Amino acid sequence: MPIVAQSTETTDWVSRYADEVIAESERRAPGKPVVVASGLSPSGPIHLGNLREVMTPHLVADEIRRRGHTVRHLLSWDDYDRYRKVPAGVPGVDESWAEHIGKPLTSVPAPVGSPYATWAEHFKAAMIAALAELGVEYDGISQTEQYTSGVYREQILFAMRHRGDIDAVLDQYRTKKAPAKKQQQKQQKPLDAAEVEAAGGSGAADEDDGSGSGAGYFPYKPYCGRCEKDLTTVGSYDDDTTELAYVCSACGFAETVRLSEFNRGKLVWKVDWPMRWAYEGVIFEPSGVDHSSPGSSFQVGGQIVGIFGGEQPIGPMYAFVGISGMAKMSSSKGGVPTPSDALQIMEPQLLRWLYARRRPNQSFKIAFDQEIQRLYDEWDKLAGKVAGGTSQASSTGGGSVLPADAAAHARAVGTAAGELPKTARPMPYRTLASVVDITAGDEKQTLRILSELDPENPLTELDEVRPRLDRAEAWINTQVPAEQRTVVRDEPDTELLASLDDEGRESLRLLLEGLEENWSLDGLTHLVYGVPKVRAGFPADATPKELPPEIKVAQRTFFALLYHLLVGRDTGPRLPTLLLAVGQDRVRTLLSA
C-alpha cells in the first residue's frame, strides 16, 4: 500500500527542496516530468560517501512522487570516464592493471574471479544490488552507451563549434586557486581520516578542461584507436568537414576522423556535465565538496550550461560521510565501506534514516562499531513514538516527535511505492547481538534464549526477528574483534569464589535465590540491579532518586564480579541477556561458592 503523502507543512529539508524543485520545474518545463539526477563513476568500490550522491535526489524525488507528480531520477553511470589509478587492496587486482590507465572504465578487465567482463560492470553490480535493497527507484544511463552510440553527437559538434565561447568561460577560472587547506578545514571540518575518500561525487572534479594543446582549445578528447587510452592531443579540427586530427602520446598512433561519424571519445568533464544538464533538462542535482570549490565543475558548469541553451540545476553541496569503527574487512578493500557492507550489518530502514535525518550540508557518521547499538536504540525509540501516534508539531518534550523527525522516519521505512520489507518483531539490536555472540550463531540455543526474554509472549521461530537477527549476527562476525567476543567459562572460578567476603557471598546467594521467579529479561534486570539495593537495606524496587550515590558504586562492583565469574572479564553483554543465554543450571554452577 502506498505511504500517505507527507503534508507540505512538514519542515524537514526534503520537503523544502521538493517545494523548490516543483516550482522550478513548472517554470522551466510545465507539464513535463520533474528531472533529478545523480552521477557515479564505477572506478572502484562505490562507497557510503558516494551513496549520498544518490540518496539526496532520491529522497527529494520520492517526496515529489508522494505529492502526485511524475519524476525521473536519472542515475548516470560515468563508465566512460578514464581509468585513473589502481585502487589499493581490491581482491583480484595487482599492479599489472596500471597498463590500463587512461582507458574507459568499460575497456578495463574486471578483477580476477569476477563474474563480470569489465571493471565498470564489476563495481556497478554491488551498488545496483544495494540500491534495490534500499528501495531507490531510478533510470540508469550508461555514459559508454550514450557516447559510443552517437546519442550526444549533435552536442559534441555544437561544443566544438562553440569551443571559443567555452574556452572564454574556462579561462576566467584557470588562474583561480582553491582555498588553502586551513580555510577548507574551517569551512568543513573532516570527521576522520576516512572521510577524504567518503566525500562522494564522481571523482572527476579534478579532470583537465581540454586546455593545453598548442593548436588551440578543444573540449573533446578521443580515445586512441590503437591503445584505447585518452592520452591524446587534438592537433586540428575543421568545423565544416568535422575532420579532427589527433595523436596519442602513449603509443604514437595518429589518425584523422570525421567527428560527425566518430563515436570513440567524450567531452571533457567540465563541458560534459553542463551539456547533460541541458540535454536531460535536469532540475535538481547535488554535488560533493570536490565539485563545489572555486573554479570547480559545478561552478564553471553553471556558466557553460547556458551555451548549450540550458540552466544550472538546483544543486546543494553535500558534506562528508564519516565511518566509525572501520574493521579490517573494510580496510582490506583499500577504502571505506560500501553500501553493501553497511547492509550486511544494518537493515535498509536504518541506513535510509541516517541519510534522511541530516541536511545535505551536515556531516554524519555511519557506525560499524559499538555505536551501531546506540543508533538502533535511537531508531527503535523513534519508531515506538511514531507508532504510538505521539507526533506533535508544537511540542519538543515528553513522548512527542517533531515533524521533521516523523518525516525522516516515514522516508526511512518506505517510499511512495510502499513500505520496505521489515522485521516482524524487531527486538533490540544489542540484545540480538549479545545472544548470537554468546551462542556463536547456534540457532537452537538462540531461539531458546530469545523465547525466554518475554515469557508472556514468547518467540516461536527465528524468522520473526529476521532480517534484524541476521544483521546483528553479521556485525558480531565481521566487526567485533575476536578478543572482544564473549566466551562463557566451562568451569567455576573456584579461586575467586573462595576469596569472596561475606558481602560478595550474600550478593550471589540473593541472586541465585531469585533466578527462578525472575527468569525473563525484565525480571533479571530487576534482580541484578536490586541485589545491591537489598544488601544496603533498601527495597529492590527503590528508584535512583531514593538511593544514595554509593548504591551505583555497589552495583558496578557486583556487575564486575558477575562478569568475572561468568566470562572472565570486567565487562560483557548486558547481564540479564547474558544470564538468560548461559541458562539457569549453568549460572548456578558458575556462581555457587
C-alpha positions in Angstrom: 0.0 0.0 0.0 1.5 3.4 -0.9 2.5 5.6 2.0 0.3 8.6 2.7 1.8 11.7 1.2 3.5 13.9 3.7 2.0 17.3 4.4 3.6 20.2 2.8 3.7 21.7 6.2 6.4 19.2 7.2 9.5 21.2 7.9 12.3 18.7 7.0 14.9 19.6 4.4 13.5 17.1 1.9 10.1 18.9 1.8 11.7 22.3 1.4 13.8 21.1 -1.6 10.7 19.4 -3.1 8.8 22.7 -2.9 11.7 24.4 -4.7 12.2 21.8 -7.3 8.5 21.5 -8.2 8.2 25.3 -8.6 11.4 25.4 -10.7 10.2 22.5 -12.9 6.9 24.2 -13.5 8.8 27.4 -14.5 11.2 25.6 -16.9 9.1 22.8 -18.3 5.5 23.0 -17.3 3.6 19.8 -17.6 6.7 17.6 -18.1 8.2 15.1 -15.6 10.4 16.6 -13.0 14.0 15.5 -13.6 16.6 15.0 -10.8 20.0 13.4 -11.4 22.9 11.6 -9.8 26.2 10.5 -11.2 28.5 7.7 -10.1 31.9 6.6 -11.5 32.5 2.9 -11.1 36.2 3.4 -10.9 36.5 1.2 -7.8 34.3 0.2 -4.8 31.4 2.7 -4.6 31.4 3.8 -1.0 29.0 5.3 1.5 30.1 8.8 0.7 29.1 8.2 -2.9 25.7 6.9 -1.7 24.8 10.5 -0.6 25.1 11.4 -4.3 22.1 9.1 -4.9 20.2 9.3 -1.7 19.8 13.1 -1.7 18.0 13.3 -5.0 16.2 10.0 -4.3 14.6 11.4 -1.2 13.6 14.6 -2.9 12.2 12.7 -5.9 10.3 10.4 -3.7 8.7 13.3 -1.8 7.6 14.8 -5.2 6.1 11.4 -6.2 4.2 11.3 -2.9 2.6 14.6 -3.9 1.4 13.1 -7.1 3.9 14.4 -9.6 5.8 12.3 -12.2 9.5 12.3 -11.6 12.6 10.8 -13.4 15.6 10.2 -11.2 18.5 9.8 -13.7 21.5 7.9 -12.5 24.4 8.4 -14.9 26.9 5.7 -14.6 30.1 7.5 -15.6 31.6 4.3 -17.0 33.1 6.1 -20.0 35.4 8.0 -17.6 39.1 7.2 -17.8 40.7 4.6 -15.5 42.8 6.8 -13.3 44.7 4.6 -10.9 44.9 1.1 -9.5 43.0 1.2 -6.2 44.8 -0.5 -3.3 43.6 -3.7 -1.7 41.0 -4.8 -4.3 40.9 -8.6 -4.4 42.0 -10.0 -7.7 43.8 -6.8 -8.8 47.6 -6.2 -8.8 49.9 -3.5 -10.3 49.6 -5.0 -13.7 46.3 -3.2 -14.0 48.3 0.0 -14.3 48.8 -0.8 -18.0 45.1 0.1 -18.5 45.3 3.6 -17.0 43.8 6.0 -19.5 41.3 3.6 -21.0 37.5 3.9 -20.5 36.3 2.0 -17.4 34.3 -0.3 -19.7 37.5 -1.3 -21.5 39.4 -2.3 -18.4 39.1 -6.0 -17.4 37.3 -6.9 -14.2 39.3 -8.2 -11.2 40.3 -11.8 -11.4 37.5 -14.1 -10.4 34.7 -11.6 -11.1 31.6 -12.9 -12.9 31.6 -9.6 -14.9 33.5 -8.8 -18.1 34.6 -5.3 -17.3 35.9 -3.1 -14.4 32.8 -0.9 -14.6 30.3 -3.7 -14.6 32.0 -5.3 -11.6 31.8 -2.3 -9.4 28.3 -1.2 -10.6 26.9 -4.6 -9.7 27.2 -4.2 -5.9 25.8 -0.7 -6.0 22.8 -1.8 -8.1 22.0 -4.6 -5.6 22.3 -2.2 -2.7 20.1 0.5 -4.3 17.4 -2.2 -5.0 17.5 -3.2 -1.3 17.2 0.4 -0.3 14.2 0.9 -2.4 15.8 3.5 -4.7 13.9 3.9 -8.0 16.0 5.4 -10.9 16.6 5.3 -14.6 20.2 4.1 -15.1 22.2 5.6 -18.0 25.5 4.2 -19.2 27.6 7.0 -20.5 29.6 4.5 -22.5 26.4 3.6 -24.4 25.4 7.2 -24.7 28.7 8.2 -26.3 29.5 5.2 -28.4 26.1 5.0 -29.9 26.2 8.6 -31.0 23.4 9.9 -28.7 25.5 13.0 -27.9 26.8 13.6 -31.5 25.0 16.9 -32.0 26.0 18.1 -28.6 29.7 17.3 -29.3 29.6 19.1 -32.7 27.9 22.0 -31.0 30.6 22.2 -28.3 33.3 22.1 -30.9 31.7 24.9 -32.9 31.4 27.0 -29.8 34.8 26.0 -28.3 35.9 29.6 -28.2 32.9 30.6 -26.0 33.6 27.6 -23.8 37.3 28.4 -23.6 36.5 32.0 -22.6 34.4 30.8 -19.6 37.0 28.3 -18.5 39.7 30.9 -18.8 38.1 33.0 -16.2 38.8 30.3 -13.6 42.2 28.9 -14.8 44.1 31.4 -12.6 41.9 31.0 -9.6 43.2 28.8 -6.8 41.2 26.6 -4.5 41.0 27.7 -0.8 44.0 26.9 1.3 43.8 23.7 3.3 43.3 25.5 6.6 40.4 27.5 5.1 38.8 24.4 3.7 39.0 22.7 7.0 37.4 25.7 8.7 34.5 25.6 6.2 34.1 21.8 6.6 36.0 20.1 9.3 36.7 16.5 8.4 35.3 13.8 10.7 38.1 11.4 10.4 40.8 10.2 8.1 38.4 8.0 6.1 36.3 11.0 5.1 38.5 12.3 2.4 37.6 9.1 0.4 34.0 9.3 1.5 33.2 12.8 0.3 31.2 11.5 -2.7 31.0 12.7 -6.2 32.0 11.1 -9.4 35.7 11.5 -8.9 36.1 13.7 -12.0 36.3 17.0 -10.3 40.0 17.4 -11.0 39.9 16.4 -14.7 41.5 18.7 -17.2 39.3 21.0 -19.1 40.7 20.4 -22.5 43.3 23.1 -22.5 47.0 22.6 -23.1 47.0 22.0 -26.8 49.3 24.2 -28.9 46.8 24.1 -31.7 44.1 25.8 -29.6 41.3 24.8 -27.2 39.3 21.6 -27.9 36.6 20.4 -25.4 36.6 16.9 -26.9 39.1 14.1 -26.2 39.3 11.0 -28.4 40.2 7.6 -27.0 43.1 6.2 -29.1 42.2 3.9 -32.0 45.1 1.6 -31.1 45.7 1.5 -27.3 42.2 2.9 -26.3 43.8 5.4 -23.9 42.9 9.1 -23.7 46.5 10.3 -23.7 45.6 12.0 -27.0 46.1 15.5 -28.2 43.9 17.1 -30.8 46.0 18.8 -33.5 43.4 20.3 -35.7 39.6 20.4 -36.3 37.6 21.7 -39.3 34.1 22.9 -38.4 32.8 22.4 -42.0 34.0 18.9 -42.6 34.2 17.9 -38.9 37.6 16.4 -39.6 39.6 16.0 -36.4 43.3 15.0 -36.3 44.8 13.6 -33.1 48.0 11.9 -31.9 48.4 9.5 -29.0 51.4 10.2 -26.7 51.1 6.7 -25.2 51.7 4.6 -28.4 52.4 7.2 -31.1 49.2 6.4 -33.1 47.8 9.2 -35.1 44.7 9.5 -37.3 42.2 11.9 -38.8 38.5 11.1 -38.3 35.2 12.8 -39.1 33.6 13.8 -35.8 30.2 13.6 -37.5 30.7 9.8 -37.7 33.2 9.1 -34.9 32.0 7.7 -31.5 35.2 6.9 -29.6 35.7 9.8 -27.4 33.9 12.2 -25.0 33.6 15.8 -23.9 36.0 16.8 -21.1 34.2 16.7 -17.7 33.7 20.4 -17.2 31.9 20.5 -20.5 30.3 17.1 -20.4 28.4 17.7 -17.1 26.7 21.0 -18.2 25.9 19.5 -21.6 24.0 16.8 -19.9 22.1 19.2 -17.7 20.8 20.9 -20.8 20.3 17.7 -22.8 18.3 16.0 -20.0 16.6 19.0 -18.5 17.9 18.4 -15.0 16.2 20.5 -12.3 18.0 19.1 -9.2 21.4 17.5 -8.8 23.6 17.8 -5.7 27.3 17.5 -5.7 30.1 16.7 -3.3 32.6 19.2 -1.9 35.1 18.2 -4.6 32.8 19.8 -7.2 32.0 22.9 -5.3 35.2 24.9 -4.8 36.1 28.0 -6.8 36.8 27.0 -10.5 35.4 23.5 -10.0 32.9 21.6 -12.2 29.7 22.8 -10.7 30.6 26.5 -10.6 32.1 26.6 -14.1 29.3 24.4 -15.4 26.8 27.0 -14.2 28.1 29.3 -17.0 28.8 26.7 -19.7 25.3 25.2 -19.5 23.9 28.5 -20.9 26.0 28.0 -24.0 24.0 24.7 -24.6 20.8 26.6 -24.0 20.1 25.1 -20.6 20.1 26.2 -16.9 22.1 25.0 -14.0 20.2 22.7 -11.7 19.4 23.4 -8.1 22.5 21.9 -6.7 23.2 21.7 -2.9 26.6 20.7 -1.8 26.6 17.6 0.3 29.1 17.1 3.2 31.3 14.3 4.2 30.0 10.9 5.4 32.3 9.5 8.1 32.8 6.0 9.3 33.2 5.0 12.9 34.9 1.7 13.8 36.1 0.6 10.4 37.2 -3.0 10.7 39.8 -5.0 8.8 37.0 -6.2 6.5 36.8 -2.7 5.1 40.4 -1.6 5.0 41.3 -4.7 3.0 39.3 -3.2 0.2 41.6 -0.2 0.1 38.9 2.3 1.1 35.9 3.0 3.3 33.0 0.6 3.5 30.4 0.4 0.7 26.6 0.4 1.0 26.7 -3.4 0.6 29.0 -3.6 3.6 26.6 -1.5 5.6 23.6 -3.5 4.6 25.2 -6.6 5.9 25.1 -5.2 9.4 22.0 -3.0 9.4 18.6 -3.0 7.9 17.8 -0.7 4.9 15.5 1.4 7.0 18.3 2.4 9.4 20.6 3.3 6.6 18.0 5.3 4.8 17.2 7.1 8.1 20.9 8.2 8.5 20.8 10.0 5.2 17.2 11.3 5.6 17.6 12.9 9.0 20.6 15.1 8.2 20.6 18.1 5.8 22.9 17.6 2.8 25.4 20.1 4.2 25.6 18.3 7.6 28.3 15.7 8.1 27.4 12.5 9.9 28.9 9.1 10.7 27.8 5.6 9.9 28.7 3.2 12.7 30.5 -0.1 12.2 31.5 -0.3 15.9 29.5 -0.5 19.2 27.9 2.8 18.2 25.5 0.9 15.9 23.7 -0.4 19.0 23.0 3.1 20.2 21.8 4.1 16.8 19.4 1.2 16.8 18.2 2.1 20.2 17.5 5.6 19.0 15.8 4.3 15.9 13.6 1.9 17.9 12.6 4.7 20.3 11.6 6.9 17.4 9.7 4.1 15.8 7.8 3.5 19.0 6.8 7.1 19.4 5.6 7.3 15.8 3.7 4.0 16.2 2.1 5.5 19.3 0.9 8.5 17.5 2.8 10.9 19.6 3.9 13.2 16.8 3.1 16.8 17.7 4.0 19.9 15.8 4.1 22.1 18.8 5.9 20.1 21.4 9.6 19.3 21.9 9.4 17.3 25.1 8.0 14.2 26.6 7.0 11.5 24.3 6.3 13.7 21.3 8.0 13.6 17.9 9.0 16.7 16.0 7.5 16.8 12.5 11.0 16.6 10.8 11.8 13.5 12.8 8.5 11.9 11.9 9.1 12.8 8.3 12.6 11.3 8.4 11.1 8.1 9.9 8.5 7.9 7.1 11.1 8.4 4.4 13.2 5.6 6.0 10.6 2.9 6.3 9.4 3.2 2.7 8.9 5.1 -0.5 5.9 6.4 -2.5 5.6 2.9 -3.8 5.1 1.3 -0.4 6.9 0.1 2.7 10.2 -1.7 2.6 10.3 -5.3 3.9 10.8 -5.2 7.6 11.5 -7.3 10.7 8.1 -8.6 12.0 9.2 -8.5 15.6 12.1 -6.0 16.0 13.8 -7.0 19.2 16.6 -4.7 20.4 19.7 -5.0 18.2 22.0 -5.0 21.2 20.1 -8.0 22.6 20.2 -9.9 19.4 23.9 -9.2 19.0 24.6 -10.3 22.6 22.7 -13.6 22.1 24.4 -14.5 18.8 27.7 -13.6 20.3 27.2 -16.0 23.2 25.7 -18.8 21.2 28.1 -18.4 18.3 25.1 -18.5 15.9 23.6 -21.8 17.2 20.0 -21.4 16.1 18.6 -23.8 18.6 20.2 -22.0 21.5 19.4 -18.6 20.0 15.7 -19.5 19.8 15.8 -20.8 23.4 17.2 -17.6 24.8 15.1 -15.3 22.7 11.9 -17.2 23.6 12.6 -16.7 27.3 13.0 -12.9 27.0 9.3 -12.3 27.3 7.6 -15.4 28.8 4.1 -13.9 28.3 4.7 -13.5 24.6 7.4 -16.0 23.7 9.1 -16.0 20.4 8.2 -19.2 18.5 10.5 -19.0 15.4 13.6 -17.0 14.4 12.0 -15.8 11.2 10.0 -13.4 13.4 13.2 -11.5 14.2 14.7 -11.7 10.8 16.3 -9.9 8.9 17.5 -7.9 12.0 18.8 -11.0 13.7 20.9 -11.8 10.6 22.3 -8.2 10.5 23.3 -8.5 14.2 25.0 -11.8 13.6 26.9 -10.4 10.6 28.0 -7.4 12.8 29.3 -9.8 15.5 31.1 -12.0 13.0 32.7 -9.2 10.8 33.1 -6.2 13.1 33.8 -7.4 16.6 37.4 -8.4 17.2 38.0 -12.0 18.4 39.4 -10.7 21.7 36.1 -8.9 22.4 33.8 -11.9 21.7 32.1 -13.4 24.7 33.2 -16.9 25.8 31.4 -18.3 28.8 33.5 -20.2 31.3 33.4 -24.0 31.2 34.2 -24.4 34.9 33.7 -22.2 38.0 36.5 -19.8 39.0 37.0 -21.6 42.4 39.9 -19.3 43.4 37.8 -16.2 43.0 34.7 -17.8 44.7 36.9 -18.9 47.7 38.3 -15.4 48.1 34.9 -13.7 48.4 34.0 -11.8 51.6 30.6 -12.1 53.3 29.1 -9.3 51.2 30.1 -11.0 47.9 28.8 -14.4 49.1 25.5 -12.9 50.3 25.0 -11.0 47.0 25.5 -14.2 45.0 23.0 -16.0 47.3 20.4 -13.4 46.8 20.8 -13.5 43.0 20.6 -17.3 42.9 17.5 -17.4 45.1 15.7 -15.0 42.8 16.6 -16.7 39.5 13.6 -19.0 39.2 10.9 -16.4 39.8 12.7 -13.7 37.7 13.7 -15.7 34.7 12.8 -13.2 32.0 14.6 -10.2 30.6 12.6 -7.7 32.7 12.8 -9.9 35.8 16.5 -10.5 35.6 17.1 -6.8 35.0 15.1 -6.1 38.2 17.0 -8.8 40.0 20.6 -7.8 39.2 20.0 -4.1 39.9 18.0 -5.0 43.0 20.6 -7.2 44.8 22.9 -4.3 45.8 19.9 -2.3 46.9 18.6 -5.1 49.2 22.2 -5.6 50.6 22.2 -1.9 51.5 18.8 -2.2 53.3 16.7 -0.6 50.5 13.7 -2.2 48.7 14.7 -3.9 45.4 12.3 -1.5 43.5 13.7 1.7 45.0 14.2 4.4 42.4 17.6 6.1 41.8 16.2 9.3 43.5 15.6 7.3 46.7 19.1 5.9 46.8 22.4 7.3 47.9 25.3 7.5 45.3 27.1 4.6 47.0 24.5 2.2 45.5 25.7 2.9 42.0 29.2 2.0 43.1 28.0 -1.2 44.7 26.1 -2.1 41.6 29.2 -1.6 39.4 31.2 -3.8 41.8 28.6 -6.5 41.8 28.3 -6.5 38.0 32.1 -6.8 37.6 32.1 -9.8 39.9 29.4 -11.5 37.9 31.2 -10.8 34.6 34.4 -12.3 36.1 32.6 -15.4 37.3 30.7 -15.9 34.0 33.1 -14.8 31.2 36.4 -14.0 32.9 36.3 -10.2 32.1 35.3 -6.9 33.7 32.6 -6.3 31.2 30.4 -8.1 28.6 26.9 -8.2 27.2 24.1 -6.8 29.3 23.9 -9.1 32.3 20.2 -10.0 32.0 20.8 -11.2 28.4 24.0 -12.9 29.5 22.2 -14.8 32.3 19.4 -15.9 30.0 22.0 -17.1 27.4 24.0 -19.1 29.9 20.9 -20.8 31.3 19.8 -21.3 34.9 21.7 -24.6 35.6 25.0 -23.3 34.3 24.6 -20.0 36.1 24.1 -21.8 39.4 27.2 -23.9 38.7 29.4 -21.0 37.9 28.2 -18.7 40.7 28.0 -21.3 43.6 30.7 -20.8 46.1 
